[in-house]
Amino acid sequence: MKGFVFFTILAVLLLVHSSQAVYVQDGDLKFPLESVKKLKKLMDEINRVNPRMVLSRARYSPCDEKDLPEEFQPVCKREDALAIFERLNLAVREDYLCEICANAACAGCF
């Protein structure tokens, strides 16, 4: 009976943990972790070197991507948008650290 109670409590705790929204924060801006992962994927794709096409990073903006998550549209209107995107990208370089809130930019998990 004790084993059953233990596993029931463990299951409830895991369920509560998985329902918590993990987010990444940059100053007063807060974004869902899943959206920041999508941003990172977009930025990583453009940073891959294609020998037939050279694109200057200084001219690239994730705001030009049609797949940019909607949460980032307000950021695109800011002058410091590229710096914000770079910091968010760095925050989830190793996204598992964000999922367990080992990164100071990540919160919402316990």
Rosetta blueprint (number, residue, H / E / L):
1 M L
2 K H
3 G H
4 F H
5 V H
6 F H
7 F H
8 T H
9 I H
10 L H
11 A H
12 V H
13 L H
14 L H
15 L H
16 V H
17 H H
18 S H
19 S H
20 Q L
21 A L
22 V L
23 Y E
24 V E
25 Q E
26 D E
27 G L
28 D L
29 L E
30 K E
31 F E
32 P E
33 L H
34 E H
35 S H
36 V H
37 K H
38 K H
39 L H
40 K H
41 K H
42 L H
43 M H
44 D H
45 E H
46 I H
47 N H
48 R L
49 V L
50 N E
51 P L
52 R L
53 M E
54 V L
55 L L
56 S L
57 R L
58 A L
59 R L
60 Y L
61 S L
62 P H
63 C H
64 D H
65 E L
66 K L
67 D L
68 L L
69 P L
70 E H
71 E H
72 F H
73 Q H
74 P H
75 V H
76 C H
77 K L
78 R L
79 E L
80 D L
81 A H
82 L H
83 A H
84 I H
85 F H
86 E H
87 R H
88 L H
89 N H
90 L H
91 A H
92 V L
93 R L
94 E L
95 D H
96 Y H
97 L H
98 C H
99 E H
100 I L
101 C L
102 A L
103 N L
104 A L
105 A L
106 C E
107 A E
108 G L
109 C L
110 F L
